[in-house]
Amino acid sequence: MNKTQLIDAIAANLDEPKNVVNRVVDAIFDSIKQALAKSEQVEIVGFGKWEVKQRKARTGRNPKTGESIEIAATNVAHFKAGKGMKDAVNGG
């Protein structure tokens, strides 16, 4: 499911116009991004948790040349599914 399909499904479920649902979905995603940009954790009980994790610097290989390259440390967004999500995915 992509964003457009998500908006269509929510609009149909709530019987609301797609443009209103689109603004709500955008606001939710923007709020999550802003919190993660400040290294804050976002947790929705039963759904999951987003947090920023530090990926250490490491040595990699250029797949084209085989040459060793240094990959810089970076922050990455990490999502961990909550119990309700896990149960839904596993048919529970």
Stockholm file with secondary structure:
# STOCKHOLM 1.0

chainA/1-92         MNKTQLIDAIAANLDEPKNVVNRVVDAIFDSIKQALAKSEQVEIVGFGKWEVKQRKARTGRNPKTGESIEIAATNVAHFKAGKGMKDAVNGG
#=GR chainA/1-92 SS CCHHHHHHHHHHHHTCCHHHHHHHHHHHHHHHHHHHHTTCCEEETTTEEEEEEEECCEEEECTTTCCEEEECCEEEEEEEECHHHHHHHTTC
#=GC SS_cons        CCHHHHHHHHHHHHTCCHHHHHHHHHHHHHHHHHHHHTTCCEEETTTEEEEEEEECCEEEECTTTCCEEEECCEEEEEEEECHHHHHHHTTC
//
